[in-house]
């Protein structure tokens, strides 16, 4: 019996595709896995997990999972359990369209909060530059002012692709965003060898059609991996305790100590420094709305 180390690159129901050295194996997984360092939240195998497997003849089985150095979590839709999108990711590229489908600030903020909670660097990528940026330029300025990196690209024309490629070299990068933002088109433009199926916007709803059904880890020819994820219509933040949440909203954290009441909830209390900053333009109203909504969901 041979013991191999590998990386989970795709899940196929009860079977797992693992990259082990120069070979790709499709193996089973033990029902009770040995989790290094103890079971993490959502202790299920996901793309990016580093695993140990036993190989006998042509049959293999995963027996252990190495400790994750990072994992991007969300609250699973319609439930109160954690769901891991991918493990051992270095950075996340949050892909939105310049105009169609419209950029939803609440969804962007939730992605950014999840990355902050997971310790994953986030880059905002605005695709479909050919649609024009006039409508979202003020919003992009808000995030650049907060220190976020914003990249403007066009998968169709190739504009800005060089910057994206340089970001990916020798790193594991997760691409996520809403359906219809052109994520698959962007990945195909970065490396045509991916040959990902490209979806279109629904003419009746203006919403994107899902083209990716499962997350998949794909190698790049110049070093590094990308994780392609399904288009996400919603993103529930997992365990957003107030102190950690404020790390993702530093502009709000700066004003909280100046409120009249120490236990101010920043909604209707008198002399609230946070709401005063919103009214004076010191805090973007959309960011404030995202913060309050995530706090309310955490309290529930």
C-alpha positions in Angstrom: 0.0 0.0 0.0 1.3 3.5 -1.0 0.6 6.7 0.9 0.3 9.8 -1.3 -0.2 13.5 -0.6 -2.4 15.5 -2.9 -4.9 18.4 -3.3 -8.6 18.1 -3.9 -9.4 19.7 -7.3 -13.0 18.7 -7.7 -15.9 16.9 -6.0 -18.1 14.4 -7.9 -20.7 13.2 -5.4 -19.1 10.5 -3.3 -15.9 10.6 -5.4 -13.1 13.1 -5.2 -10.6 14.2 -7.9 -7.2 14.6 -6.4 -4.0 16.1 -7.9 -1.1 14.0 -6.5 2.2 15.1 -8.0 1.9 14.7 -11.7 -1.1 12.4 -11.7 -4.8 13.0 -11.3 -6.7 10.4 -9.3 -10.4 9.8 -8.7 -10.8 8.3 -5.3 -13.2 7.6 -2.5 -13.1 9.2 1.0 -13.4 7.5 4.3 -16.6 8.3 6.2 -14.6 9.3 9.2 -11.6 11.3 8.2 -8.7 12.3 10.4 -8.7 16.1 10.5 -5.3 17.5 11.4 -5.7 19.9 14.3 -9.3 18.9 14.9 -12.5 19.2 12.9 -13.0 22.7 11.4 -16.4 24.4 10.9 -18.2 22.6 8.0 -15.9 19.5 8.3 -16.5 18.3 4.7 -13.9 17.9 2.0 -13.8 20.9 -0.4 -11.7 22.0 -3.3 -8.3 23.1 -2.2 -8.0 20.7 0.8 -4.6 19.0 1.2 -5.2 15.3 1.8 -3.4 12.1 2.5 -4.6 9.0 0.6 -3.9 5.3 0.6 -3.4 3.8 -2.8 -3.6 0.1 -3.4 -3.3 -1.1 -7.0 -5.6 1.3 -8.8 -7.9 2.0 -5.9 -7.5 4.9 -3.6 -9.1 6.3 -0.5 -8.7 9.6 1.3 -7.8 9.0 5.0 -6.7 12.4 6.4 -7.1 16.1 5.8 -4.3 18.6 6.6 -5.1 21.7 8.6 -6.5 24.5 6.5 -4.5 27.7 6.4 -7.5 29.5 5.1 -11.1 28.8 4.2 -13.8 31.0 2.7 -17.0 30.4 4.6 -20.6 31.5 4.1 -23.9 30.6 5.7 -25.5 27.9 3.6 -28.7 29.1 1.9 -31.9 28.5 3.9 -30.0 27.0 6.8 -27.9 27.9 9.8 -24.8 25.9 9.0 -21.4 26.9 7.6 -20.5 26.1 4.1 -16.9 26.3 2.8 -16.5 27.5 -0.8 -12.8 26.6 -1.0 -9.8 25.9 1.3 -6.2 27.1 1.3 -6.9 30.1 -0.9 -4.4 33.0 -1.1 -6.7 35.6 -2.6 -10.2 36.2 -3.9 -11.1 38.0 -7.1 -14.6 39.4 -6.7 -16.0 39.7 -10.3 -18.8 42.1 -11.1 -20.0 43.6 -14.3 -19.7 47.3 -15.1 -23.4 47.6 -15.9 -25.3 44.4 -16.6 -26.1 42.7 -14.3 -26.1 45.7 -12.0 -23.5 45.7 -9.2 -25.3 45.0 -5.9 -23.3 46.7 -3.2 -24.8 44.5 -0.5 -23.4 41.4 -2.2 -20.0 43.0 -2.7 -19.8 44.0 1.0 -20.7 40.4 2.0 -17.9 39.0 -0.1 -15.5 41.5 1.4 -16.6 40.7 5.0 -16.2 36.9 4.3 -12.7 37.5 3.0 -11.8 39.7 6.0 -13.1 37.1 8.4 -11.1 34.4 6.6 -7.9 36.4 6.3 -8.0 36.2 2.5 -6.9 39.2 0.4 -9.7 40.5 -1.8 -9.5 42.3 -5.2 -12.6 43.9 -6.8 -12.6 43.1 -10.5 -15.0 45.1 -12.7 -15.5 43.2 -16.0 -17.3 44.3 -19.2 -15.5 47.6 -19.2 -16.9 48.1 -22.7 -20.3 48.6 -21.1 -19.0 51.9 -19.6 -18.2 52.8 -16.0 -20.1 56.0 -15.6 -22.9 54.5 -13.5 -20.6 52.8 -10.9 -17.5 55.1 -11.0 -18.6 56.9 -7.7 -19.1 53.5 -6.0 -15.7 52.3 -7.1 -14.2 55.5 -5.7 -15.7 54.6 -2.3 -13.9 51.3 -2.2 -10.6 52.6 -3.5 -10.8 55.3 -0.8 -11.1 52.5 1.8 -7.9 50.9 0.4 -9.4 48.1 -1.7 -7.7 47.2 -5.0 -10.0 47.7 -7.9 -9.2 46.3 -11.4 -11.1 47.2 -14.5 -11.1 44.7 -17.3 -12.8 43.5 -20.4 -12.7 39.8 -21.2 -14.1 40.7 -24.7 -11.4 43.2 -25.7 -8.6 42.0 -23.5 -8.2 45.3 -21.7 -6.6 44.9 -18.3 -6.0 41.1 -18.6 -2.2 41.5 -18.1 -2.8 42.9 -14.6 -5.0 40.0 -13.8 -2.5 37.4 -15.0 0.2 38.9 -13.0 -2.0 38.7 -9.9 -2.4 34.9 -10.4 1.2 33.7 -10.8 2.1 31.1 -8.2 -0.9 31.8 -6.0 -4.2 30.0 -5.4 -6.9 32.4 -6.5 -10.7 32.1 -6.0 -12.9 33.7 -8.6 -16.5 34.5 -7.3 -19.3 36.8 -8.1 -22.9 36.9 -9.3 -24.1 35.0 -12.3 -23.8 36.9 -15.6 -20.8 39.1 -14.5 -18.6 37.3 -17.1 -16.5 35.3 -14.6 -16.2 32.3 -17.0 -15.4 34.6 -19.9 -12.7 36.3 -17.9 -11.1 32.9 -16.9 -11.2 31.8 -20.5 -9.5 35.0 -21.6 -6.8 34.6 -18.9 -6.1 31.0 -20.1 -8.1 29.7 -23.1 -7.1 26.1 -22.1 -9.9 26.3 -19.4 -12.6 26.2 -22.1 -15.3 27.1 -19.5 -18.9 27.2 -20.7 -20.0 30.8 -20.9 -23.5 31.9 -19.9 -25.7 34.7 -21.0 -28.0 37.2 -19.3 -31.7 36.3 -19.3 -33.6 38.8 -21.4 -36.6 38.6 -19.2 -34.9 39.1 -15.8 -31.6 40.6 -16.6 -30.0 38.0 -14.3 -27.2 35.7 -15.2 -27.6 32.0 -15.9 -25.5 29.7 -13.9 -22.7 28.0 -16.0 -20.6 26.5 -13.2 -22.4 24.0 -10.9 -19.4 23.0 -8.7 -16.2 24.7 -7.5 -13.2 23.4 -9.3 -9.4 24.0 -8.8 -7.7 24.5 -12.1 -3.9 24.7 -12.7 -2.4 27.6 -14.6 0.4 27.0 -17.1 2.6 29.7 -15.6 2.2 28.6 -12.0 -0.6 28.8 -9.6 -4.2 27.7 -9.5 -7.6 29.2 -9.8 -10.8 28.1 -8.1 -13.9 28.7 -10.3 -17.1 28.9 -8.3 -20.8 28.9 -9.2 -22.4 32.3 -9.7 -23.9 33.4 -6.3 -27.2 35.2 -6.0 -26.8 35.6 -2.2 -24.1 35.3 0.4 -24.9 34.8 4.1 -22.0 35.9 6.4 -21.0 33.2 8.9 -20.6 34.1 12.5 -20.1 37.9 12.1 -19.3 38.8 15.7 -19.3 42.6 16.0 -15.6 43.1 16.7 -14.5 41.0 13.7 -17.1 42.6 11.5 -15.7 46.0 12.3 -12.4 44.9 10.8 -14.2 44.9 7.4 -15.8 48.3 8.1 -13.0 50.4 9.4 -14.7 53.7 8.4 -17.5 52.8 10.8 -15.1 51.6 13.6 -13.4 55.0 13.5 -16.6 56.8 14.6 -18.1 54.3 17.1 -16.1 55.5 20.1 -17.6 59.0 19.7 -21.3 58.0 20.2 -23.1 59.4 23.2 -23.9 55.9 24.6 -21.4 53.2 25.0 -24.0 50.6 23.9 -25.2 52.6 20.9 -26.7 50.4 18.2 -26.2 53.1 15.6 -29.8 53.1 14.4 -32.0 55.6 16.1 -30.1 56.6 19.3 -29.5 60.3 19.9 -26.0 61.7 19.3 -24.9 58.7 17.3 -21.5 59.5 15.7 -21.9 56.8 13.1 -25.2 58.1 11.7 -23.9 61.6 11.9 -21.0 60.5 9.7 -23.4 58.9 7.2 -25.4 62.1 7.0 -22.3 64.3 6.5 -20.8 62.0 3.9 -18.1 60.6 6.0 -19.5 57.1 5.6 -21.1 55.8 2.4 -24.9 55.1 3.0 -24.7 51.8 1.2 -21.8 50.6 3.4 -23.7 51.6 6.5 -26.8 49.7 5.3 -24.7 46.6 4.7 -23.1 46.8 8.2 -26.5 47.1 9.9 -28.1 44.3 7.9 -25.3 41.9 8.6 -25.4 42.8 12.3 -29.1 42.2 12.4 -28.7 38.8 10.7 -26.0 37.8 13.2 -28.3 38.8 16.1 -31.0 36.6 14.7 
